[in-house]
């Protein structure tokens, strides 16, 4: 399948800007009516990134219960001072609330409000945890997040790395009531930085499939072609590829080769 370049997606914090770039006037005229929607893909990518950032915060919180290096104290230091963490534990059962109040700005400029609630049970001998994640008035910038997540955490996988298997069913709603629903299963492998005190050297690779439905033009399927790489020092995916499909139209979203920037390139092909 020969894909022709169609657009560039600019990821700006938790806001995305997409510019359409056609190869020629002929290609623009030949664009099928069922072609991938620039506006919809922008919103889909934003909602998927919001979902992944939630996974970051929850797995970081739980990892502090397993790792001496990533202690609860250093976990709190990874959050802005305006965030409040409340933990209730009964032996192997924990309830942890990360409360961002009415507005709490992260170091990367994203404004969070409301709470993320993680309720989980730990098996220290097996090095595992099962985490149920919910939300109470939680917002990323002005986007409301509702729904739930289930995370199966293992301290050491076959490659001796921490891993989280995440089942997601969340809805991200804009102030104008436009929404995107994200569901699916992803694997998040923590490949570097787990055994150090800081968080900026963390490297996580994300694989798996998602179904995304938005109120603009319906459903899309997202499939990881090459692992999406997240680094603690950068708020964006720095590399990896996602296959995007809708009906008879497909494309590939490429996040680059490691640079921390706000760009990803989409190549797409229209079907009959």
SVG drawing of the C-alpha trace seen along z (x, -y; Angstrom):
<svg xmlns="http://www.w3.org/2000/svg" viewBox="-23 -27 42 41">
<polyline fill="none" stroke="black" stroke-width="0.4" points="0.0,0.0 1.5,-3.3 0.5,-6.1 0.6,-9.7 1.3,-12.5 -1.8,-14.4 -1.3,-16.3 0.8,-17.2 -0.5,-17.1 0.9,-19.6 0.6,-18.5 0.5,-21.5 0.4,-20.6 -3.0,-19.1 -4.2,-21.0 -3.7,-19.8 -3.4,-21.9 -3.7,-20.1 -2.8,-21.6 -3.8,-19.9 -1.1,-19.7 -2.0,-18.2 0.6,-17.0 -1.1,-18.7 -4.4,-20.2 -5.2,-16.9 -4.8,-14.9 -7.0,-17.4 -9.7,-17.0 -9.4,-13.2 -9.8,-13.1 -12.8,-10.8 -15.7,-11.9 -14.8,-9.2 -11.3,-10.5 -10.0,-10.8 -11.2,-14.0 -8.4,-16.3 -10.5,-17.8 -11.6,-14.4 -8.1,-12.9 -6.8,-15.9 -9.4,-15.4 -8.9,-11.6 -5.1,-12.0 -5.6,-14.6 -8.0,-12.3 -5.7,-9.3 -2.8,-11.4 -4.9,-12.5 -5.7,-8.9 -2.0,-8.0 -1.0,-10.9 -3.5,-9.5 -1.8,-6.1 1.5,-7.9 0.3,-9.4 -1.4,-6.3 1.4,-3.9 3.9,-6.3 1.8,-6.4 1.6,-2.7 5.2,-2.1 6.2,-4.0 4.8,-1.1 7.1,1.3 10.4,-0.6 12.7,-1.9 14.1,-4.3 10.7,-5.6 9.5,-6.2 6.2,-7.8 8.2,-10.9 9.8,-11.1 6.4,-10.4 5.0,-13.5 8.0,-15.5 7.1,-14.5 3.8,-16.3 3.3,-20.1 3.0,-21.4 -0.7,-22.3 -1.6,-18.6 -2.7,-16.8 -2.1,-13.0 -4.2,-11.1 -3.5,-7.5 -5.6,-5.0 -4.1,-1.5 -5.2,1.7 -2.4,4.2 -2.3,5.0 -5.3,2.8 -4.7,-0.9 -6.9,-3.8 -4.9,-6.8 -6.5,-10.1 -4.6,-12.6 -6.4,-15.9 -5.6,-18.8 -8.2,-21.1 -9.8,-23.8 -6.7,-24.2 -3.2,-22.9 -0.5,-23.5 2.0,-20.8 5.6,-21.7 4.7,-21.1 2.0,-23.8 -1.0,-21.5 -3.7,-22.6 -5.4,-19.8 -8.4,-20.0 -10.5,-17.6 -9.3,-14.2 -7.9,-10.8 -8.8,-7.9 -6.8,-4.7 -8.1,-1.8 -5.8,1.2 -4.6,4.4 -1.0,5.4 0.6,8.9 4.2,8.1 5.4,11.6 4.3,11.8 5.2,8.2 1.7,7.4 -1.2,5.1 -4.7,4.7 -5.8,1.1 -9.2,-0.3 -9.1,-4.0 -11.9,-6.5 -12.4,-10.3 -14.1,-12.9 -14.6,-16.2 -11.3,-15.6 -10.3,-17.9 -7.3,-18.3 -7.3,-22.0 -11.0,-22.5 -11.7,-18.9 -13.7,-16.8 -12.7,-13.2 -15.1,-10.5 -15.2,-6.7 -12.8,-4.1 -9.6,-2.2 -8.3,1.2 -4.6,1.6 -2.8,4.9 0.7,4.0 3.6,6.3 6.9,5.2 9.0,7.4 8.0,8.8 10.0,11.3 12.4,8.5 12.8,7.7 11.0,4.3 7.9,3.0 4.8,3.4 1.2,2.1 -1.6,3.7 -4.3,1.1 -8.0,1.6 -9.5,-1.8 -13.1,-3.1 -12.9,-6.9 -14.8,-9.8 -13.2,-13.2 -15.7,-16.1 -14.9,-19.6 -16.8,-22.7 -18.9,-22.8 -20.1,-19.2 -18.0,-17.6 -16.6,-14.4 -14.3,-11.5 -14.6,-8.1 -11.4,-6.0 -11.6,-2.2 -9.2,0.7 -6.2,2.5 -2.6,1.2 0.6,2.4 2.9,-0.1 6.5,1.2 8.8,-0.9 12.1,-0.3 14.3,-2.9 14.5,-5.0 12.6,-2.7 15.6,-2.2 16.6,-5.9 15.3,-8.5 14.1,-11.0 11.3,-10.9 12.7,-12.8 14.7,-9.8 11.7,-7.6 11.1,-5.9 7.9,-4.1 6.9,-2.2 3.2,-1.9 1.7,0.8 -1.8,2.1 -5.1,1.2 -7.8,-1.4 -11.2,-2.1 -12.0,-5.8 -15.5,-7.3 -16.1,-11.0 -19.3,-13.0 -18.1,-14.6 -17.9,-11.6 -18.1,-8.4 -15.6,-5.6 -11.9,-5.0 -9.6,-2.1 -6.0,-2.8 -3.4,0.0 0.2,-0.4 2.6,0.4 5.8,-0.4 5.9,-1.2 5.0,-4.8 7.8,-6.1 7.1,-8.5 10.0,-10.1 9.7,-11.7 11.4,-14.9 9.0,-15.4 5.2,-15.8 4.8,-14.3 5.3,-10.9 8.8,-11.2 8.6,-8.2 6.4,-5.4 3.7,-4.8 -0.1,-4.3 -2.2,-2.9 -5.6,-4.7 -8.6,-3.3 -12.2,-4.3 -14.4,-2.3 -12.3,-2.0 -9.8,-4.7 -6.5,-4.2 -3.5,-6.1 -0.3,-6.0 0.5,-8.6 4.3,-8.9 5.6,-10.6 9.1,-10.9 12.5,-9.5 13.2,-10.6 13.1,-14.4 11.0,-16.1 8.7,-18.2 5.1,-18.8 4.9,-17.2 3.5,-14.1 3.0,-13.3 0.0,-11.6 0.0,-9.8 -3.3,-8.6 -5.0,-6.6 -8.6,-6.9 -10.7,-3.8 -13.4,-3.4"/>
</svg>
